Amino acid sequence: MLAFTNADEKQSPTVIGAGCKITGNIHSDLTVQIHGTVQGDITASIVVVGRGGHVIGDIFTETLFLHGDLNGSATVNTANIFSNARMNGTLTYRTLNITSNTELECKLAKRKDKGQNND
């Protein structure tokens, strides 16, 4: 059985492993890694959707690393979209990094900070 032995280990990410399917919302102050399937919304500091990972729902995060599939919207500060990633929905971002060979079928909306000009 795995047990935490010190405070640093309590900072471990939440990992949904390959072959695992979760139905329901996930809320974390830390990192959430999805290698299986999540049907529900995810709110976390960092969200990683790995290759083979599937999210059916919305993501709210500071930083998104999308390698797998997202069928839903994402509201992020920084979006990192990697090759072979797929997304359907609306991606609302401040900073966007995209590599080649992505399959984005989504609306892109740049976030504006309060007080920022709309020019």
C-alpha positions, 0 to 999 in steps of 0.5 A: 500500500502506498502511503505519504511519508512527508509533506513533499509527497502530498504534492503528488498529481492526480493520475487517471491511468490508461484503461481507467474511466471516471464519470464525475467532476475533478477538482484539484489545487495541483496537477491532474494527468489524464491517460484514461477517460474522464466524463466530467469537468476538470478544474486544476492548476495544471491539466495534462491530457496524455496520448490516449487520454480522453476528456468529455467535459470542460477544463478550467486550468492555468496550464493545459498540455493537450496530447490526447482528445478533448470533447468540450471547452477549455478556459486556460491561461496557457494552452500547449497543444501537441501533435495528434491532439484533437479538440472539439469545443471552445478554447479560451486562452491568454497564450497559445502554443500549437505544434503541427498535425493537431486536429482542432475543430474548435473556436479560439477565443483570446482572453483579455485581462481587465483593463486591457484595450480591445484594439 
